[in-house]
Amino acid sequence: MSDPTFTEAEATAFATRYGLNLPADQMATLAGKMAEIAKAGLAIPRPSTKFVMPAPVFRVNNG
């Protein structure tokens, strides 16, 4: 799988959705940070199905 990349236009669209008005240099930084965050998210192991989960590991005491 290739590393995720984001263009400045995608970063601008993201910032606009949240009402941010950033200068061009900060928009470039945002695009780079978005890629870093997406890469970190892809590294998190995920269960293959909703039935394979760590629920039995956790216990709740109702008393």
N, C-alpha and C positions, 0 to 999 in steps of 0.2 A: 504494500500500500504506500502511495506517495504521501509526502508531508502536505498538510493543508496549507494553502496560500490564500491571501485576501488582497484585493487591489485597493487602492486609495478610494476608488468609486464605491466599493462595497463598504469600506469603513465610513465613508461620508453618509451613505444611506443608513447605516446602523446608527450613527450619531444623530442624524436628522430625526429618526424615529423616536429618539429619546430626548429631543429638544436641545441637543448640544451643538454649539457653534464654535468649532475649534479651528485654529490656524492650520495652514497646510503642513507645517513641520510636525505638529501634534497629530494630525490626521495620519501621516505616514507612520508615526510611532504606534498609533492605535491599530493600524493594519498589521504591523509586526506583532503586537501583543495579542491580537485576535488569533493569529496563526499559532503562537506559542500556547495559548489556552486550548485551542482545538487539538493540538498535538498531545497535550497533557491529558485531555479528556479521552482521546483514543487509546491511551496507554492503560486506562483503568480496565481491569478484567471484568467482563460481564458474563452472567450465567447464560447458557445456551437457550434455556426456555424459562418461563415463569415458574415452572415446577422445580427447577434446580436453584435453590436459594439457601442462604445461611440461616433461615428461620429456626431450625432445630437447635442451633448453637445458643440462641438467646432464650432466656427463661424469665417469665414475669411472675413475681410472687403476689398473689391476691390476698394476702393476709396481713 
